Amino acid sequence: MKTEWNQEKQTLKPLGHVPDPPSKFKHYVTALFIIGLLFASAYQTEATFEELILGLPEMAKLMEQMLPPDWAYFEPIVEPMLETIRMAVLGTTFGAIMAVPLSLLAASNVVKSKILFYPTRMFLNLIRTIPDLLKAAIFVAIFGLGAIPGILALTFFSLGLISKLLYETIEAIDKGPLEAMTAVGANKIQWIFFGVVPQISAHFMSYTLYTFEVNIRAAAVLGLVGAGGIGHYYEKTLGFLQYDRVASIIIFTLVIVLIIDYTSTKIREKLL
């Protein structure tokens, strides 16, 4: 006993002892890896700072051609901008509605069968993998020029984004209410409507509003492939080198995006 007590006393450290700081070796290795990855990527893509510096004067010339904007051009682009907003509203709404059942199927705590939720997640990953412009180009080839291809492209984009965010939220909900409902004999439908939906409804509205903001920006360029909206005017003005009109479209789009962003932010603050 005396020997053990002496050993314990030897291991005790004074109260004023400062613990050794954690090793920063991992941080240094991570930083070196990221720097090496950046240099390797720049080398493989043949991107150099020299090219960037040489291109700055050309950027300045382009800015000179864009300023001042053609303020009179705002009138003919009001209707295309409204069409862009309508496309975003429809695409976001349809995508959000379709995202609800798919999110439930993709959530591992709702659907226990891997045969169901793994294929659902693969389908959602496939949707998110295809770029918006490629989706729009495919739908233009199927349905022709107009707003319908743009709406469908935004619908699938919204479906992939909202479903991803929503099923991750579902998997992180409080399990207490769900276990209580299971204990009293609630069926699966009741379990979802009264145990899952109340916990995710505010998040669902927040994700939908965020997706709507993104869709406004995305819809503005879908017209480049003939999917309607203000993007058609981007293509036309850029094709004719009318950079002052391009600046007008950019400013108009920026104002609309800022208004929608501010409004949706206030709504999300109320929800959450």
C-alpha positions in Angstrom: 0.0 0.0 0.0 2.8 2.4 0.8 4.5 1.7 -2.5 1.2 2.4 -4.4 0.7 5.7 -2.4 4.2 6.8 -3.3 3.7 6.1 -7.0 0.4 8.0 -7.0 2.0 11.0 -5.3 4.7 11.0 -8.0 2.1 11.1 -10.8 0.3 14.1 -9.3 1.1 17.5 -10.9 1.0 20.8 -9.2 -2.2 22.9 -9.5 -0.4 25.6 -11.5 0.8 23.2 -14.2 -0.2 24.4 -17.7 -1.1 21.5 -20.1 0.9 21.1 -23.2 -0.7 22.7 -26.3 -2.1 20.2 -28.9 0.1 19.3 -31.7 -0.3 21.4 -34.9 1.3 18.8 -37.1 -2.1 17.8 -38.6 -2.9 21.4 -39.4 0.5 21.9 -41.2 0.0 18.7 -43.2 -3.5 19.8 -44.2 -2.3 23.2 -45.2 0.5 21.7 -47.3 -1.9 19.3 -48.9 -4.3 22.1 -49.9 -1.5 24.2 -51.3 -0.1 21.3 -53.3 -3.6 20.5 -54.6 -4.0 24.2 -55.7 -0.7 24.2 -57.5 -1.4 20.9 -59.2 -4.8 22.0 -60.3 -3.4 25.2 -61.7 -0.6 23.3 -63.5 -3.0 20.8 -65.1 -5.5 23.5 -66.2 -2.6 25.8 -67.4 -3.9 28.7 -65.3 -1.3 31.2 -64.4 -1.2 34.5 -62.6 0.5 35.9 -65.7 -2.6 35.3 -67.8 -4.8 36.8 -65.2 -2.6 40.0 -65.0 -2.5 40.2 -68.9 -6.2 40.0 -69.0 -6.9 42.8 -66.6 -6.6 45.5 -69.3 -9.2 43.7 -71.4 -11.5 43.5 -68.4 -11.1 47.3 -68.0 -12.0 47.8 -71.7 -15.1 45.7 -71.2 -16.2 47.7 -68.2 -15.8 50.9 -70.2 -18.1 49.5 -72.9 -20.7 48.5 -70.3 -20.8 52.0 -68.6 -23.0 53.9 -68.6 -25.8 51.3 -68.9 -28.6 51.9 -71.4 -31.3 53.0 -69.0 -33.9 53.1 -71.8 -33.5 49.4 -72.2 -35.3 48.7 -68.9 -38.7 49.0 -70.5 -38.5 46.1 -73.0 -37.0 43.7 -70.5 -39.7 44.1 -67.8 -41.9 41.4 -69.3 -39.0 38.9 -69.7 -38.0 39.5 -66.1 -41.5 38.9 -64.9 -41.5 35.7 -67.0 -38.3 34.7 -65.3 -39.9 35.2 -61.8 -42.9 33.2 -62.8 -40.7 30.4 -64.0 -38.9 30.4 -60.7 -42.2 30.4 -58.8 -43.6 27.5 -60.7 -40.3 25.5 -60.7 -39.8 26.0 -57.0 -43.4 25.1 -56.1 -43.5 21.9 -58.2 -40.1 20.8 -57.0 -41.0 21.5 -53.3 -44.2 19.4 -53.6 -42.3 16.5 -55.2 -39.5 16.8 -52.6 -41.7 15.9 -49.7 -42.4 12.2 -50.5 -38.9 11.6 -51.8 -37.3 13.1 -48.7 -39.4 10.7 -46.5 -38.3 7.8 -48.7 -34.6 8.9 -48.5 -34.6 9.3 -44.7 -33.2 6.2 -43.1 -35.1 6.8 -39.8 -38.4 6.9 -41.6 -37.9 4.1 -44.2 -35.9 1.3 -42.6 -35.5 -0.7 -45.8 -32.2 0.0 -47.6 -33.9 -1.3 -50.8 -36.0 1.9 -50.8 -33.9 4.7 -49.4 -30.6 3.9 -51.2 -32.2 4.0 -54.7 -34.0 7.1 -53.8 -30.8 8.8 -52.7 -29.1 7.7 -55.9 -31.9 9.2 -57.9 -31.6 12.5 -56.1 -27.8 12.5 -56.6 -28.3 11.9 -60.3 -30.7 14.9 -60.5 -28.2 17.1 -58.7 -25.3 15.9 -60.9 -26.9 17.2 -64.1 -26.2 21.0 -64.5 -29.2 23.3 -64.9 -28.2 24.4 -68.4 -28.0 20.8 -69.6 -31.4 20.0 -68.1 -32.8 23.0 -69.9 -31.1 22.0 -73.2 -32.6 18.5 -72.9 -36.1 19.8 -72.3 -35.7 22.4 -75.1 -34.9 19.5 -77.4 -38.1 17.7 -76.2 -40.6 20.5 -75.8 -39.1 23.2 -78.0 -38.3 26.8 -77.2 -40.2 28.6 -74.5 -40.8 28.8 -70.7 -41.9 25.1 -70.2 -38.3 23.7 -70.6 -37.1 26.3 -68.1 -39.8 25.5 -65.6 -39.1 21.8 -65.9 -35.3 22.4 -65.4 -36.0 24.5 -62.3 -38.4 21.9 -61.0 -35.8 19.1 -61.1 -33.2 21.4 -59.7 -35.5 22.4 -56.8 -36.4 18.7 -56.3 -32.8 17.7 -55.9 -31.8 20.6 -53.6 -34.8 20.6 -51.3 -34.9 16.8 -51.0 -31.2 16.7 -50.0 -31.6 19.3 -47.3 -35.0 18.0 -46.1 -34.0 14.3 -45.6 -30.9 15.3 -43.7 -33.2 17.4 -41.4 -35.6 14.5 -41.0 -32.7 12.2 -39.9 -31.7 14.8 -37.3 -35.2 15.3 -35.7 -35.9 14.5 -32.0 -36.7 10.7 -31.7 -38.7 11.2 -28.4 -42.1 12.0 -30.0 -41.6 9.2 -32.5 -40.9 6.6 -29.8 -43.9 7.8 -27.8 -46.2 7.5 -30.8 -44.9 4.1 -31.5 -45.5 3.0 -27.9 -49.2 4.1 -28.1 -49.7 2.1 -31.3 -49.7 4.9 -33.9 -49.5 3.7 -37.5 -47.0 4.9 -40.1 -49.1 7.6 -41.5 -49.9 9.1 -38.1 -46.3 8.7 -37.1 -45.3 10.9 -40.1 -48.0 13.5 -39.9 -47.9 14.1 -36.1 -44.3 13.1 -35.3 -42.2 14.1 -38.3 -44.0 16.9 -40.1 -44.3 19.3 -37.1 -40.6 19.1 -36.6 -39.6 19.8 -40.2 -42.3 22.2 -41.4 -40.4 25.4 -40.6 -37.2 24.0 -42.1 -39.1 22.9 -45.2 -40.4 26.5 -45.8 -36.9 27.9 -45.2 -35.4 25.5 -47.7 -38.1 26.3 -50.2 -37.5 30.1 -49.9 -33.8 29.6 -50.2 -34.3 27.5 -53.4 -36.5 30.2 -54.8 -33.7 32.7 -54.4 -31.3 30.4 -56.2 -33.9 29.7 -58.9 -34.2 33.4 -59.7 -30.5 33.5 -60.5 -30.6 30.3 -62.4 -33.7 31.2 -64.4 -31.9 34.3 -65.6 -29.4 32.3 -67.6 -31.6 29.4 -68.8 -32.7 31.5 -71.8 -29.2 31.1 -73.2 -30.3 27.7 -74.4 -33.8 28.8 -75.4 -35.6 28.1 -72.1 -37.4 31.5 -71.9 -37.0 34.4 -69.5 -34.5 37.2 -69.4 -31.7 34.9 -70.5 -32.8 35.2 -74.1 -31.9 38.9 -73.9 -28.6 38.1 -72.4 -27.8 36.0 -75.4 -29.1 38.6 -77.9 -27.2 41.6 -76.4 -24.0 39.7 -75.9 -24.2 38.4 -79.5 -24.5 41.9 -80.8 -21.8 43.2 -78.4 -24.3 45.6 -76.8 -22.5 45.7 -73.5 -24.4 48.7 -72.2 -27.6 46.8 -72.5 -26.0 43.8 -70.8 -25.2 46.1 -67.9 -28.8 47.2 -67.8 -30.0 43.6 -67.6 -27.4 42.8 -64.9 -28.5 45.8 -62.8 -32.2 44.9 -63.2 -31.6 41.3 -62.2 -29.5 42.4 -59.2 -32.3 44.6 -58.0 -34.9 41.8 -58.3 -32.6 39.4 -56.5 -31.8 41.8 -53.7 -35.5 42.4 -53.1 -36.4 38.7 -53.1 -33.4 37.9 -50.9 -34.3 40.5 -48.3 -38.0 39.4 -48.3 -37.2 35.7 -48.0 -34.7 36.4 -45.3 -37.3 38.2 -43.2 -39.8 35.4 -43.8 -37.2 32.7 -42.7 -36.5 34.7 -39.6 -40.2 34.6 -38.7 -40.4 30.8 -39.4 -37.2 29.8 -37.4 
